[in-house]
Amino acid sequence: MILDLFLIGLAIALYPIPVMAFVLVVSAPRGVYKGLAFIIAWLACLVAVIAMVLLFTGGQPPAPRSPPSIAALAATLVIGLSLIVYSEHRRRRSRRTAAAPASQENRPKGSGRSLTSRMDQATGWSAAGLAVLLQPWGMVSAAAATVVKADLSQVSSFLALFGFCVLATAGLLAMELYMVFAPEKAQHSLVSLRGWLERHKDPAIVLICLVLGLWLVGRSLYQLTG
């Protein structure tokens, strides 16, 4: 369980779309306040999912080969396959986009400014709602299926769950603290980061989803057939 949660948490932390959105949030007027609202909502989603799973299991992992255990493994398998399919979908879409550079160059460039303008007018509640919408729910669902194995009678399970939440939020926390302690330098660095992610987000999404999907499929098949 610990290794699975580590890999899922790392994938969530590296997933580029929420990071790009958070850069817009934290770079807006009163960005530190909006960024804090984003992080709180982000963490609240993770904690709520974990709490619901633990409430269902009672903090005790189901017996091996029991219906709940098999259902959790089957769910993990389906999620892993879905991530692989989504990875291939993004790869094909990025290839089609790369095959039409002329249309990309002629595309209106006001979309980025429009997003920035809307974030300038956004409230803390809007930032919190954005965090909920942009949560990579497929990966969070994989974490939920993994948390079924948690045994709350062991300290290691508490540490694993806490570490997962921290790891999945680590990038956002780092950017928030950067804005708090070095706002001018952070503003320039985060805008540059967003530009880099804008250019490389498709390969990153393909790689993250493919690697995590293959891991989940392999792990669940091994446990289902072992």
FIPASE-245662 format. One record per residue (C-alpha): y negated, z negated, x negated; residue in one letter. Coordinates in steps of 0.25 Angstrom, whole numbers, m for minus. Example, Ala and Ser with C-alpha at 12.3 -4.5 7.8 and 13.67 -1.06 7.14 Angstrom:
# FIPASE-245662
> 18, m31, m49, A
> 4, m29, m55, S
//
This chain:
# FIPASE-245662
> 0, 0, 0, M
> m10, m4, m11, I
> m9, 10, m18, L
> m10, 17, m5, D
> m22, 10, m1, L
> m28, 12, m15, F
> m26, 27, m14, L
> m32, 28, 0, I
> m44, 19, m3, G
> m47, 28, m15, L
> m46, 40, m7, A
> m55, 35, 4, I
> m65, 31, m7, A
> m65, 44, m14, L
> m65, 52, m1, Y
> m79, 60, m2, P
> m84, 62, 12, I
> m87, 47, 15, P
> m93, 46, 1, V
> m102, 58, 3, M
> m107, 52, 17, A
> m109, 38, 10, F
> m118, 44, 0, V
> m127, 50, 11, L
> m127, 36, 18, V
> m130, 28, 6, V
> m141, 38, 1, S
> m148, 38, 14, A
> m160, 28, 17, P
> m155, 14, 18, R
> m142, 20, 12, G
> m137, 7, 7, V
> m137, 1, 21, Y
> m130, 13, 27, K
> m120, 13, 15, G
> m117, m1, 18, L
> m114, 2, 33, A
> m106, 14, 28, F
> m97, 5, 19, I
> m96, m6, 30, I
> m91, 4, 40, A
> m82, 11, 30, W
> m75, m2, 26, L
> m75, m7, 41, A
> m66, 5, 44, C
> m56, 2, 33, L
> m56, m12, 36, V
> m54, m9, 51, A
> m42, 0, 48, V
> m35, m10, 39, I
> m37, m21, 49, A
> m31, m13, 61, M
> m19, m10, 52, V
> m17, m24, 48, L
> m19, m29, 62, L
> m8, m19, 67, F
> 2, m23, 56, T
> m2, m38, 56, G
> m4, m38, 41, G
> 11, m36, 38, Q
> 16, m22, 34, P
> 27, m16, 43, P
> 41, m17, 38, A
> 46, m4, 31, P
> 52, 7, 40, R
> 46, 0, 52, S
> 39, 9, 62, P
> 25, 4, 58, P
> 28, 6, 43, S
> 34, 20, 46, I
> 22, 23, 55, A
> 12, 19, 44, A
> 19, 28, 34, L
> 19, 40, 44, A
> 4, 38, 46, A
> 2, 38, 31, T
> 10, 51, 30, L
> 2, 58, 41, V
> m11, 53, 35, I
> m7, 58, 21, G
> m3, 72, 27, L
> m16, 73, 34, S
> m23, 70, 21, L
> m16, 81, 14, I
> m19, 91, 26, V
> m33, 87, 26, Y
> m34, 89, 11, S
> m28, 103, 12, E
> m38, 106, 23, H
> m50, 102, 15, R
> m44, 110, 3, R
> m44, 122, 11, R
> m57, 120, 17, R
> m64, 118, 3, S
> m57, 131, m1, R
> m63, 138, 10, R
> m77, 132, 7, T
> m76, 136, m7, A
> m72, 150, m3, A
> m85, 152, 4, A
> m96, 147, m6, P
> m106, 157, m1, A
> m106, 151, 13, S
> m107, 137, 7, Q
> m119, 141, m1, E
> m126, 146, 12, N
> m123, 134, 20, R
> m135, 126, 24, P
> m138, 114, 15, K
> m145, 105, 25, G
> m132, 98, 29, S
> m133, 88, 17, G
> m148, 85, 20, R
> m144, 84, 35, S
> m134, 73, 32, L
> m143, 66, 22, T
> m154, 66, 33, S
> m144, 60, 43, R
> m140, 49, 34, M
> m154, 46, 31, D
> m156, 43, 46, Q
> m142, 36, 48, A
> m141, 21, 51, T
> m131, 11, 45, G
> m122, 13, 58, W
> m122, 28, 55, S
> m117, 26, 41, A
> m106, 16, 46, A
> m102, 27, 56, G
> m101, 37, 45, L
> m92, 28, 37, A
> m82, 27, 49, V
> m83, 42, 51, L
> m81, 46, 37, L
> m70, 36, 34, Q
> m58, 44, 29, P
> m49, 40, 40, W
> m37, 47, 36, G
> m37, 39, 23, M
> m40, 26, 30, V
> m28, 29, 40, S
> m19, 30, 28, A
> m25, 17, 23, A
> m22, 11, 37, A
> m7, 16, 36, A
> m6, 10, 22, T
> m12, m4, 27, V
> 0, m5, 36, V
> 8, m10, 24, K
> m2, m21, 21, A
> 3, m35, 20, D
> m8, m45, 22, L
> 1, m57, 17, S
> m1, m51, 3, Q
> m14, m51, m4, V
> m12, m38, m10, S
> m13, m31, 4, S
> m27, m38, 6, F
> m31, m33, m8, L
> m26, m19, m5, A
> m33, m18, 8, L
> m46, m23, 2, F
> m45, m14, m10, G
> m43, m2, m1, F
> m56, m5, 7, C
> m64, m7, m6, V
> m58, 5, m12, L
> m61, 14, 0, A
> m75, 9, 0, T
> m77, 8, m15, A
> m85, 21, m16, G
> m95, 18, m5, L
> m97, 4, m10, L
> m100, 10, m24, A
> m110, 19, m18, M
> m117, 9, m10, E
> m118, m1, m22, L
> m124, 10, m30, Y
> m134, 13, m20, M
> m138, m2, m19, V
> m139, m4, m34, F
> m144, 9, m39, A
> m150, 17, m27, P
> m158, 28, m34, E
> m147, 31, m44, K
> m136, 30, m33, A
> m144, 39, m24, Q
> m143, 51, m34, H
> m129, 48, m38, S
> m123, 47, m24, L
> m130, 60, m20, V
> m124, 67, m32, S
> m111, 61, m28, L
> m112, 66, m14, R
> m115, 80, m19, G
> m103, 80, m28, W
> m94, 75, m17, L
> m100, 86, m8, E
> m95, 97, m18, R
> m81, 90, m21, H
> m78, 83, m8, K
> m67, 93, m3, D
> m59, 93, m16, P
> m60, 77, m16, A
> m55, 77, m1, I
> m44, 86, m4, V
> m39, 78, m16, L
> m41, 64, m10, I
> m34, 68, 3, C
> m23, 76, m4, L
> m19, 65, m14, V
> m20, 54, m3, L
> m12, 62, 7, G
> m1, 65, m3, L
> 0, 50, m7, W
> 1, 46, 7, L
> 11, 56, 11, V
> 20, 53, m1, G
> 19, 38, 1, R
> 22, 38, 15, S
> 34, 48, 14, L
> 39, 40, 3, Y
> 39, 27, 11, Q
> 44, 34, 24, L
> 56, 41, 17, T
> 59, 30, 6, G
//
